[in-house]
Amino acid sequence: MKSPSGALKDGASSRQVPKPVRATAALTGALAGALADALAASQPVVRHEGVALWRQIASQLQQAIGAGGYAPGGRLPTEAELSQHFGVNRHTVRRALEELSRAGLVRVEQGRGSFVTEDVLEYAVEPRTRFSEWIRKHNKEPSGRVLQLKETAATAQVAVGLGIRPAARVVLLERLGLADGRPVSLASHYFPSVRFRGLLDALRGASGITEALRSVGVSDYLRQTSRVSARLPSGEEAELLRMPRNRPVLVCENINVDRAGAVIEFAIGLYPTPRVQIVFEP
């Protein structure tokens, strides 16, 4: 114990008892609901107990998510709300969220916040894989947004894929594919303009590629080859796919042919690895 002068008496220890960081009682905004209940029932984070504060916060968030506090795809509280709740600075909270992101439990979208990772959609590469059928197979609602629809000159890569000369005219359809409103693909579809007169207008009025091709004489088409690679997304791609820049996209180059074996389409699809995995089946 200390003497009145403040000096330690014989045998007294200078070691201080760890002080818990108190969580705030009032939880508002995104903290309301089941996650708030889970966090409110958690233990306060403790300084100097041998476990870093960010690790304690990451552990409690993981337990809250596992307890059903947030559904897959649900938005987590903001860094400001979490820092207030745990009584720590934002850097500590950010470190905890980065750890959960690396573990695949959370995805962080710049400018939008942090979200619980959704279930991974398996994209099975089959002879007749169609976007809407793929999404409905996972009990989700397919939709999309056309980003570009125009006639343009074929690049060297596109020319090789379609078997035409470089700079030949092609129809380009660039489309963002959504499942229950969440981006799952960013695809560029190329078709030879010379063969498919009227396809550009058909794509403007059709509900999908299959319908548009049918209107210009292609009753059915099959996947001939698929080549898959991976790379980091550009800033624009990451923003469109709502994914972090440090997570790779799967790049799938497809060549589709008609029943006679003639190439009708070359497509390049980007798939966010936090939400999609490509499966090849014999």
C-alpha positions in Angstrom: 0.0 0.0 0.0 1.1 3.6 -0.4 2.1 5.9 2.4 0.6 9.4 2.6 3.6 10.7 0.7 2.8 8.4 -2.2 5.9 6.1 -1.8 5.4 2.4 -1.9 5.8 0.6 1.4 7.9 -2.6 1.8 6.6 -5.5 -0.4 4.1 -3.5 -2.3 3.9 -4.0 -6.0 3.8 -1.3 -8.7 1.9 -3.5 -11.1 -1.5 -2.0 -11.9 -4.7 -4.0 -12.3 -5.9 -4.0 -16.0 -8.7 -1.6 -16.6 -11.6 -2.7 -18.8 -12.6 -0.5 -21.6 -16.3 0.1 -21.0 -18.8 -0.4 -23.8 -21.3 2.4 -24.1 -24.8 1.4 -23.0 -26.7 3.4 -25.7 -26.6 1.7 -29.1 -28.1 3.5 -32.0 -28.3 3.4 -35.8 -26.7 0.3 -37.3 -26.1 -1.1 -33.8 -29.7 -1.5 -33.1 -31.2 -5.0 -33.3 -29.8 -8.5 -32.9 -26.1 -7.4 -33.3 -26.6 -4.8 -30.6 -28.0 -7.5 -28.2 -25.0 -9.8 -29.0 -22.5 -7.0 -28.4 -24.2 -5.7 -25.3 -23.9 -9.2 -23.8 -20.2 -9.4 -24.6 -17.3 -8.8 -22.2 -15.6 -5.4 -22.2 -12.3 -5.3 -23.9 -9.4 -5.1 -21.4 -6.1 -3.3 -21.8 -2.8 -4.9 -20.8 -4.3 -8.4 -20.4 -1.9 -9.9 -23.1 -4.4 -9.7 -26.0 -4.4 -6.7 -28.2 -7.6 -4.6 -28.1 -8.2 -5.1 -31.9 -8.0 -8.9 -31.4 -10.6 -8.7 -28.6 -12.9 -6.6 -30.8 -12.5 -8.9 -33.8 -13.3 -11.9 -31.6 -16.5 -10.3 -30.2 -17.6 -9.2 -33.6 -17.0 -12.7 -35.0 -19.1 -14.1 -32.1 -21.9 -11.6 -32.7 -22.0 -12.5 -36.4 -21.9 -16.2 -35.7 -24.8 -15.8 -33.3 -26.9 -14.4 -36.1 -26.6 -10.7 -35.2 -26.3 -9.9 -38.9 -27.4 -11.9 -41.9 -25.1 -12.5 -44.9 -24.7 -9.3 -46.8 -25.8 -7.2 -43.8 -24.0 -3.9 -43.1 -22.0 -3.7 -39.9 -22.0 -0.6 -37.7 -19.7 2.2 -38.8 -16.2 2.6 -37.5 -17.4 5.6 -35.5 -20.2 3.6 -33.9 -18.0 0.7 -33.0 -15.2 2.9 -31.6 -17.8 4.6 -29.4 -19.2 1.3 -28.3 -15.9 -0.3 -27.4 -14.3 2.9 -26.1 -11.3 2.8 -28.5 -10.1 4.8 -31.4 -11.0 4.2 -35.0 -7.6 2.8 -35.9 -8.1 -0.1 -33.4 -11.6 -0.8 -34.9 -10.2 -0.6 -38.4 -7.5 -3.1 -37.5 -10.2 -5.5 -36.2 -12.2 -5.2 -39.4 -9.2 -5.8 -41.5 -8.5 -9.0 -39.6 -12.1 -10.2 -40.2 -11.8 -9.3 -43.9 -8.6 -11.4 -44.2 -10.5 -14.3 -42.5 -13.3 -14.0 -45.1 -16.0 -13.1 -42.6 -16.3 -9.4 -43.6 -15.9 -7.5 -46.8 -14.9 -3.8 -46.6 -16.1 -1.5 -49.4 -14.4 1.8 -49.6 -16.8 4.6 -49.1 -19.7 2.3 -48.2 -18.7 0.4 -45.0 -18.3 -3.2 -43.9 -20.6 -6.1 -44.7 -21.0 -9.6 -43.5 -19.7 -11.9 -46.3 -22.5 -13.6 -48.2 -22.7 -17.2 -49.2 -20.5 -18.1 -52.1 -22.2 -18.8 -55.4 -20.9 -21.7 -57.4 -20.7 -20.9 -61.1 -20.7 -24.3 -62.8 -19.1 -24.1 -66.3 -21.5 -26.1 -68.5 -22.3 -26.3 -72.2 -25.4 -24.1 -71.8 -24.7 -21.9 -68.8 -27.1 -19.0 -68.8 -26.8 -16.1 -66.3 -30.5 -16.1 -65.2 -30.6 -19.9 -64.8 -27.4 -19.8 -62.7 -28.7 -17.2 -60.3 -32.1 -18.8 -59.9 -30.4 -22.1 -59.2 -29.2 -20.4 -56.0 -32.7 -19.2 -55.1 -31.9 -15.6 -55.9 -33.4 -13.1 -58.3 -31.3 -12.3 -61.4 -31.1 -8.8 -62.8 -28.6 -6.6 -64.5 -27.5 -3.2 -65.7 -26.3 -2.4 -69.2 -23.1 -0.3 -69.0 -22.3 -0.2 -72.8 -24.0 -1.3 -75.9 -22.4 -0.2 -79.2 -20.6 -1.2 -82.3 -16.8 -0.9 -82.1 -13.5 -2.2 -83.5 -12.3 -5.5 -82.4 -9.1 -5.5 -80.3 -6.4 -8.1 -81.0 -7.7 -10.3 -78.1 -11.3 -10.1 -79.3 -10.3 -10.8 -82.9 -8.5 -14.0 -81.9 -11.5 -15.1 -79.8 -14.0 -14.5 -82.6 -11.7 -15.7 -85.4 -11.9 -12.4 -87.3 -9.3 -9.8 -88.4 -8.2 -7.1 -85.9 -10.2 -3.9 -86.1 -13.2 -5.7 -87.7 -16.5 -4.3 -86.5 -18.1 -6.1 -83.5 -21.1 -5.5 -81.3 -20.1 -4.9 -77.7 -22.5 -5.5 -74.8 -21.0 -4.7 -71.3 -23.3 -5.7 -68.5 -23.2 -5.8 -64.7 -25.0 -9.0 -63.4 -26.8 -8.9 -60.1 -28.2 -11.5 -57.7 -30.8 -10.2 -55.3 -29.3 -6.7 -56.1 -25.7 -7.7 -55.3 -23.1 -7.6 -58.1 -21.8 -11.0 -59.0 -20.4 -10.5 -62.6 -19.1 -7.8 -64.9 -19.1 -9.2 -68.4 -18.2 -7.9 -71.9 -19.8 -9.8 -74.8 -18.6 -9.4 -78.3 -20.4 -10.5 -81.5 -19.2 -10.2 -85.2 -21.2 -7.4 -86.8 -20.9 -8.7 -90.3 -22.6 -12.0 -89.5 -25.3 -10.6 -87.2 -26.9 -7.6 -89.0 -29.5 -6.1 -86.7 -28.1 -7.6 -83.5 -27.4 -4.2 -82.0 -31.0 -3.2 -82.3 -32.2 -6.6 -81.1 -30.1 -6.3 -77.9 -31.6 -2.9 -77.2 -35.1 -4.4 -77.2 -34.6 -8.0 -76.0 -34.7 -9.1 -72.4 -31.5 -11.1 -72.8 -28.7 -12.3 -75.1 -30.4 -15.6 -75.9 -33.6 -13.8 -77.1 -31.6 -11.3 -79.1 -29.6 -14.0 -80.8 -32.7 -16.0 -81.6 -34.1 -13.0 -83.4 -31.1 -12.9 -85.8 -31.2 -16.6 -86.5 -29.3 -18.4 -83.7 -31.7 -20.8 -82.2 -29.2 -22.4 -79.8 -25.5 -21.9 -78.8 -23.0 -23.8 -76.7 -19.8 -23.0 -74.8 -16.8 -24.3 -76.8 -13.9 -23.2 -74.5 -13.4 -21.4 -71.2 -10.1 -20.1 -69.9 -9.9 -18.9 -66.3 -7.3 -16.7 -64.7 -7.2 -14.3 -61.7 -6.0 -10.7 -61.2 -6.7 -7.7 -59.0 -9.5 -5.5 -60.1 -9.1 -1.9 -61.3 -10.6 0.9 -59.3 -13.6 1.1 -61.5 -14.1 -2.7 -61.6 -13.9 -2.9 -57.8 -16.4 -0.1 -57.4 -18.9 -1.7 -59.8 -18.5 -5.1 -58.2 -18.6 -3.6 -54.7 -15.5 -5.4 -53.6 -12.1 -4.5 -52.0 -9.2 -3.7 -54.3 -7.0 -6.2 -52.6 -9.2 -9.2 -53.4 -8.8 -10.8 -56.8 -11.4 -11.2 -59.5 -11.8 -14.4 -61.5 -11.4 -13.7 -65.2 -13.3 -16.2 -67.4 -12.8 -16.0 -71.2 -15.5 -17.9 -73.1 -16.0 -18.8 -76.7 -19.5 -19.8 -77.7 -20.5 -21.5 -80.9 -23.8 -22.3 -82.7 -25.0 -25.8 -83.5 -22.8 -25.9 -86.6 -19.7 -25.1 -84.6 -19.3 -21.5 -85.9 -18.1 -19.0 -83.4 -20.8 -16.5 -82.5 -19.6 -14.8 -79.3 -16.4 -14.1 -77.4 -17.0 -13.0 -73.8 -14.8 -11.9 -70.9 -16.5 -12.2 -67.5 -15.2 -10.9 -64.2 -16.4 -12.5 -61.0 -15.7 -11.2 -57.4 -13.9 -13.9 -55.4 -15.6 -12.9 -52.1 -18.9 -14.0 -53.7 -18.3 -16.4 -56.6 -16.3 -19.5 -57.3 -16.0 -21.2 -60.7 -16.6 -24.9 -60.8 -15.7 -27.3 -63.6 -17.5 -30.5 -63.8 -16.8 -33.5 -66.1 
